Amino acid sequence: MTGEMNILPLPQPIPATSRPQVVSGDLLKLLSPMEGLIAAGQSAKAEVLSLKQADQTFQLLLKVTLDSGRQTTVQATSTQPLPQGTSLAVTQPSAGNLAVTVQQAIASSVATLTRIDTAQLPVGTLLQGKVLTSQVLPQVPGQPTVFRSLVSLLNTALSGSTLSIDSPTPLRIGTLLSALVQDTQTLKFVPLSSRQEQLAVTQQLVSQQSRQGSLDGLLKLLQNLPAPDQTSSDLRAAVDKLLAGLPDVQQLSTPKGLALALANSGAFLEAKLLGGQNPTLAPDLKGDLLRVIAQLSQGLPANTNLSAIIAANTLAQAMPSFVRSALGMLGQVSAKPQPTSFPLPERFLQSAEDEGDLEHLLRLAAAAVSRLQSHQLSSLEQTGVTDDGRLMSTWQLEIPMRNLQDIVPLQVKFQREEAPEQEPPKEHRDERAPKQQLWRVELAFAMEPLGPMQIQAQLIQGSLSGQLWAERPYTASLIESHLHGLRERLLASGLNVGDLDCHLGTPAHGPQTRLEQRWVDETA
């Protein structure tokens, strides 16, 4: 869920460094040695075109202007960050190196900003930028660690300029952030407004839900593919891999099997890719669906154009654009939208008479990807800081599980709520209590002969309480007869068990829950 945008507010304002950066006599190592680039005893003008950090070194692209007027670009590495636009005077002591000094008079207007001109940017101005570099400064005995970063400004009249800041925590390279001007030397970093962030997510969620379709409709058809003469071996292999990765009820009954099914549900595909994992080495529902889509597309006639369907259902293509647009929407949105209801309703796409089998399968597969992305976006929509300062984190997903010959979609939502951290009294500063966490779990599924069921449970400090709903009277009666056994098993696992309630009907959404009938109310 692209964490790049979620910059938490720092515990204290961050002062911009007031010391000008001076680079004198440092060597830049050329990535490709160039003999005689600059004649012996001569110097040339150079300008930094781009800056990129690589571990503890910095990669620069320089535009070098020789005395003859000829210009060339060279790539070099440096131990110090030279911001984009910095003007340099360079000499060449050897084929693989350049010696450089900063021309302060020329570079003063384009090199690193070390203070804010409040006449140009009044107090309260919102700055938006992207982190280019991050370095830890030498530790001063008795002082906290300080991290120095270069931030490229993206808005205001200073757009394109580079600002040097010091902070008590490192800022991730590539992070987009926002900050308010406090004075000439101080910036206060702020998180992206949860309202505008949720607005961007909600806009995507609406479009995804309009295209999504239930998973079991597709999976049942994939179990009965057309004859081999109508489908390729690659398509059948992709389908077999998808179906083989579906867990069964027995697997989901063990902690290890459940954890594996959650990890392979498709909700974390993007996180795996960002972490450098190879998604082909382990089953992943979303990744396997995308492979099926790729094979279905190749099997269609050349004049069939469904690329728009596929592109519209690839969230990775849409994410960067709406994230960037969200940055520019601060202060331009209305009230916080209401979270999406859980569970997602069933939705089946009907096949038109003139559609071929493979084309219909492609539409169903694209709709299934949209359904998984609807869960992902719902998680984002319900994650953030509440009005009273509590941090809410949500993970919503769907796992198709095997039950004998049937495939039953299991919808799951985990929600963690953390109370805001409070500063202890001075006399107990060394006894900071751990944050209290409230966990909520919701399940929704329909398994024959039990019919549709929903379960809600919450856990705090080892105490568990829960409510169960069944739409069929027989199922509600069956749950009632086994509720005492469930309580005993929970107690045996070391939990304190509170209320366990069983209801006939479905849970209502909103501030109050209305029930058709209350079956059991047990209090430990």
N, C-alpha and C positions, 0 to 999 in steps of 0.2 A: 504494500500500500504505500508507496513511495514516500517515505519518511524524510525525503530531502526537503520538504516544505515545512515540516513541523519543528521549528526552532523554539525551544522552551525559553521563557524569560530568564535571563541571568539574575543571580541573587542581588547584584548591585550594579549601578551604572558603570560603563566601561569607558575609561578615559582614553582619548586618542593620544598617541605618543607625541611629545613636544620636541623630541630630539631629531634634527634633520639627518637624513641618511647621507653618509659620505662614503663613497667608494673610490679608492685611489690606489692605483698600481696593481689591482687585482688581475689575475689571469683568467681569461675565458678560454675554455678548451673547445676547439673546433671539433664537431662530430666527424667531419671529413677533412683531414689535413690538406691545406692549400699552400703550396710553395709560391712565394713571391706575390702574395695577394697585395701587400703594401710594401713599397720599396724601402730598403734600409734607410733609417734616419728620417723617414717621412711619417706622417700621421694622416688619418682619414676621419671623416665624420661618419657616425653611425647612429641609427635610430632603432629602438626596440619596437618591433612590430607585434610580438606576442610573447607571453610568459606562461609557463606551465611547470608546476612542481612535480618532481619525481623523487620520492623519498626525501633525502636530505639535500638534494641538488635541484637546480632549476634549469629548465631547457628554454633557450631564447632563440627567437628568430630575429636576426638583425638585417637592416638595410644599410649597406655600406656605400658611401659616396666617395669615390677616389678623387685625387686632385685634378685628374683629366676630365672630371664630370661624369665618368662612367659609373653606373650603379649596379650593385649585385646584392643578392641575399645569401646569408650564410647562417647555418645552425650551430649553436654553441651551448655549452653548459657552464653554469656559474655556481659558486657556493653562496652567493647573495642574490636575493630577488631584485631585479631591475624592472620597474613597472613599465607597462606599455606606454610608448610616447617619450620615454627618457632619451635625451640626446647625449651622445658619448663622443669622446675623442679616443681613437684606438690606434695602436701601433702593433707590429707583428714581430715579436722576438724570435719565433720559430714557426715552422710550417703548421704545427698543430695547436698553436695558442695565439691569443690576442691579449695585449695589455690595454687596460681601459681606465679612463678617469672620467668622472661625471663633470660635465660643464654646468656648474650650478647656475650661472647667469642665464644660459639658454634653457635649462631644464626646469627652472623654478616654477614655471606655469603648467608644466605637464607631468613632472615627476610626482612622487608620493606626496599627498596632502597630509600634513601633520597637525592641522588645526582647521576649525570650521569658521568661515567668515559669516557671522550672524547677521551682517547687513545684507548679504546675498541669500543666506538660508536662515531665516528667523527661528528663534526658539520654538519648538513644537513641530518643525518641518519633518515630514516623514521621508526618510531615505530608504531606498531599496538597492540592494547590491548582491554581488556574487563573490564568494570567497575564492581567491586565487591561490593563496599560499597560507601555510600555518607552520610556525616554528616556535619551539620552546626557548626562552631566553636563559642565559646563564643564571643559575640559582644564586640568590643573595642570602647569606646566612641569616636565619631568623625571619625571612620574608617569604610570603607564599609564592608558588610557582606562577610565572607570567608567560602567556602565549602571545606571540605577535603574528598578526595576519594582515595580508593585503586584500582589500575588497574593491572590486570594480563597481563603480556606481552606475545604476541603470536608469535613474530618473533625475529630475530637476535640471537646472542649468549646468550642473557638474557631471551630467551623464557622460560616461567614457573616462572620467578621471579615476584615479586610484587613491584610496584612503588607507592609511596605516593605523591600525588599532591594537591596543593591548587588552587582553581579557584574562580572567582567572581560569577559564576552561578553554580547551582547544575548539576551534571552529572547523568543521569538516570541509575539506576542499570541494568546491563545486556547489556548496550549499547556497540556496537563495534565502536572503534574510531581510528583515525590515528593522529600522531603528529610528528613534525620535531624537532630534537635536535638543540637548539640555543646555549647553553653553559652548564656548569656543573649543573646549577640550574634552567634552563629555558627550557620549551618546548612550541612550538607553534602548537596548534591544527589546523588541516586543514580538510575541508570537503572531502569526497570521491570524486575523480575526476568524474565530470559529464560525461566525455567521457567513462570511463570504466564502470560506473554505467549504462549508457544507453546502452553500448555494451551488458552487461549481460541481460538487459531487452529485447533488440532487439533480442538476440538469443532465448529467451523464446517466444517472440512474433511471430517470424517466425514459430516455431513449433506449437504454438497454432493456428495460422491462417491456417496452412495446415490441421488442423483437424476440424475447426469450420464450422458450418452450420447455416443457417438462422433460426430464432426462429419460424416464422409463419408456416413453413413446419411441425414442430413437433406439434405445438399447434393445428393446424387444424386436424391432425390425432388423437390427444388426445381427441378432441371433439367427435370423433366417434370411441371409443374403441371397440375392438372385443367383441363378445357376453359374457355375465357374466360367462358362463360355461368355458370360456377360460382365464378369468382374475380373480384374487383374490379380495376380498372385500377391503383388505388393499391397493392394487394398485389403485382401483377405488377411495378410500378415498383420497389418495395422489394426484391423478389427479384432483379430485374435488376441493381440497384445492388450488392447483396451479391455476386452471382456475378461481376460485372465487376471488383470489387476484389480478386479472388483472383489472386495472382501465378503466373507459370509458371516452369518450370525455368530458362529463359534469364535471366529477371529475377533469380532468386536466385543466378545465377552471377556477378553483378557486385557489387562492394562497395556501390555506391549503391543498387542494387535490393534487396539484402539488408537494408540499413539501413532502407529505406522499408517493406519487408515486416514487419520487427520492430516498427517504430513503429506500424504499422496492425494489429497482431495482436490488439488488444483488451486486451492486458495493461496498457496505459497509458491507457485511456479515462478513468478517474477522475482521473489526474494531469492530463490535458488539460483536463478540466472545471474542476478546481481552479485551473489556470493561466489560465482565462478563454478558452480556445480554443473555437471553434465546431466540434463534431465532424461537422457536416453538410458542411463545406467540404472534407473529405478522407475517403477510405475508412477505416473502422475496423470490424474484424470484429465485435466485441462490440456496438458501436453499431448496425451494420447488422442484426445479429440481433435486437436489441431493437425496431427499427423493423418488422421482419417480424412479430415477436410482436404488436405493437400492431395491425397490419393484419389478422393472422389472428384476433385477438380480436373485431374489429369484424365479421368475416364469419361468426361463429358464430351459431346461433340464440339468441334472447334467454334461453331457459331453460337454456343451457349455462353451468355455473359452473366455470370453471377459473382464477378469479382467485387462488386459493390457490397454484396451481402457479407462476403468474407472480411473485407476491409472494415466494414462498419462494426463487425463483431470482434475485432482485434483491439483490445483495450490499450495495448502497449503503444499503438499508433496514436491513439487519441489522448493518452495521459499527458504527454509533455505540453500539448497545446492548451488544454484547459487549466493545467497548473500555471502556465505562464500568464494566461488571461486572468487567473485568480489574483495574481500579484497586483494587477492594475485595478482591481475592483474594491480595494480597501475603502470603507466608508460609503460605498455606493449600493449597499444592499439593505434589505428590510429585515423583518423579524426572523428569528431562527426557525427553520422548517421543522416540522414534526418528524421523528424517526419513522422509517419504513416499518410496516407491520411484519410480524413473524407468525407463522411461516409464510413463504411465498406460495400463492395459490397455484393449483394445477393449471396448465395451459397447454393444449395440444393443437398443433397446426394441421389443418385439413389438407389432404392431397387433392389437387385439381385433376380433372380427367385428362387434360392434355400434358400433364407432367410425367416424364419418364421416372423410373424407379431411382436411378442414381441422382437425378436432379432433386427429387423429393428428399432423399437421404441427406443430400448436401444442405438443403434448407433446414432439416431437422438438426443436423450437426451444428450448423451455425447458431440456431436457436438455443441449443444446449450450452454452447460456449457463452452466449449472452446470459443464460440463467446463472452460470457459475460467476460471471462478472457482476451480475446483480447482487449476489451474496457478498462479493468482495466490496462493492461500492456501499452496500448497506452497512458493512463493518466500518468503513471510513466515516459514513454519515453519523454513526452512533459512537464515535470515538472523539474525545476532546475533553476540555475542562468545563465543568458545569458552572452555573452562575454563582454557586456558593463555594467554588474553589476545589471541588472534588475532581480527580482525574478518572475519567471513564474510558476503558479500553474494551473494544468489542471484536470478537472473531465469529463471523457467521459463515457457514459452509453447508454443503450437501454431499452426502456419501451414498451412492447406490450400493446396496448390500444384497447379497444373494440369500434367499430363503427358499430352500429346495429348488424348484424350477422357476420361481418368481424372482424378479428384481424389485426391491423395495427401496425407494429413495428415502434416506434418513436425513432430515434437516436438523442442524445443530447450531446453537448459539451459546457462546461463552461470553460472559461479561464480568470484568473486574473493575471494582470501584475502590479507589484509594482516598482516604480522608486527607485533607490538606495538612502538611507538616506544621506543627506548632512549636515555637521556640520554648524550651523548658525554662523554668526559673533559673536565675544565675547560680543559686546554690546547688542546682542539679544539672549543670551543663554537660557533665560527663556521663549522665544517665539518660541519654536520649532514647525514648521508647521507640520501638519499631512501628512503622506505619500499619494501621489496621486496614485489612483488605477484606472486602465483601465480594464473594464470587456468586454469580448466578449462572445457571445452566438451563437451557430450554431444549427440548427434543420434540420433534413432530414426525409422525410416520403413520402409514396405514398398512397393516399386515393382516391377511386373512387367517382365521375367521374373526379376528378381534376388531377389525375395522379401524377407522381413524382414531389416533390417540395423540395427546399432547402431555408433556411432563414439564413442570417447572420446579427447580430446586435452588436453594441458596445456602451458602456455607460461609460462616464467619467464626474465627477462633475455634475451630473444631466442632462447631455446633451446626447441624444440618436440619433443614426443614424442607418440605416439599408438598406439591399439589399435583394430582393426576386428573386428567380429563379423558373420558371415553364417550363416543357418540352413540354407542349401542348399549342398551340396558344390560344385556348378558355380560359384556366386557366389564362394565362398572361393577357388577355383582362379583365377577371373578376376581377383580383387583381387591375388592373388599375382603374376600376370603383369604387372600395371600398377604394382606398388608402387615399383619402381625409378624409373619415370617421375614418380611423385608426389614422391619424394624430390628428384629433380632440379629440379622446379618449385618446391618449397619452398626449396631452396638458392638458386635464382635470385631469389627474392623477398627474400633477405637474412636468412633465418632459419638458425640452427644446428639441425640435425636430429639428434635422438637416436634412440631405439628406435622402429621402426615394425613393429608386430606384427599378424598376421592370424590369426583364430581361427574355428573352426567351432563354432557353437552360440550361446549367449547369455551375456552377463556375469552372474555371480552377484552378489547383493547381500550385503554383510556385510564383516567384516574380511579375508576371504580370497576370491579369485576362483578358481573351479574351471572348468577348460576341458575341453571334450570332446576337442579336438585342437589342437595348436599348429602353425600352418602356416609362418610366417615370423618370424624374429627377426634384424633387421638393426641393427647398431650403427655409427654414423658414425665 
